[in-house]
Amino acid sequence: MKIQNKSSRVLCSLERAFRLLNEDFFDGQLEMPIITIQSTPRAYGHYSVHPIWTVNGEEKRHEINIGAGTLDRDIEYTIGTLLHEMVHYFDDCVLNVQDCSRGGVWHNRKFKETAERVGLICTKNEKCGWTTAPSDQLIEWILDHDIEEIRINRTEPTGIRVVGGNTAASGGLTLTGSNPNSHSRKYICPHCGNSVRATKQVNVICGDCMEKMIAV
């Protein structure tokens, strides 16, 4: 699997992933937001309920952010976070429903309904409602669309450990997280370091080195 290690290429890759996810899971109904990579304390990403970006002096756009401190997680989790934020965007701007309560922290049943419809696994969390994890369907989608691994990450001073958001600090943003449960398997070539991902146990040979890849 290819890797991304430059911030400009990572943003292009995330924008490409948004367009593909929008077409395949939301029937192309979402307008392109501004995608950013910034620190999101206590969360993996956020969606701005209000259109906080101005383009060409007039056009207003929402923001979807992927947390800089957790950017280099396995790609299914990063794409899972992007899809999670797109669920908020869809519920807000297409369905016109409120899918978070308690100051934007609690992910309610309306969020769960949309998230499961687009292939995310939902798990109840006592602090923030329904958290999400990538399903096998999403992992297969990532493999089919050749979405590249990201290998660039910001070192956060205190780390990001708790999923969910903080009411006082949210500023109109929906802060979100992902559950680390997945059936994904990763294989690495012991010679050159190339990697691939699969949803089941497989025997894989690296096409560059003709070496058997090892599960990690």
Secondary structure, DSSP 8 states (H G I E B T S, - for coil): --EE-SHHHHHHHHHHHHHHHHHHHSTT-S---EEEEE--TTSSEEEESS--EEETTTEEE-EEEEEGGGTTS-HHHHHHHHHHHHHHHHHHHTS----EETTTTEE-HHHHHHHHHTTEEEEEETTTEEEEEE-HHHHHHHHHTT--EE------SS-----S--HHHHTTEEEE-B------EEEE-TTT--EEEESS----B-TTT--B-EE-
